[in-house]
Amino acid sequence: MFLALIACKHHVNDKAQRISRAGFAGFCIVHALLHMNLRNDPLSSFNTPLSWALILGCAAFGLAYLCAEVMGSGRFKNN
């Protein structure tokens, strides 16, 4: 699913590009929430500051992208 979202970001159809970019941004947010939920699990190996910076940074950019798309350009409102 992850590879399909990345591949569709460069699709010929503009609507497919917008949907896949929004899906990728949503994936980044959900991914960070899952890591936060499982942070105390003994099998979790993502406990370094670099790992958390990458995970949370990706989620922050995903959230910023979705906010910009929904609030700023209104592309999701019109299509």
Secondary structure, 3 states (H helix, E strand, C coil): CHHHHHHHCCCCCHHHHHHHHHHHHHHHHHHHHHHHHCCCCCCCCCCCHHHHHHHHHHHHHHHHHHHHHHHHHCHHHHC
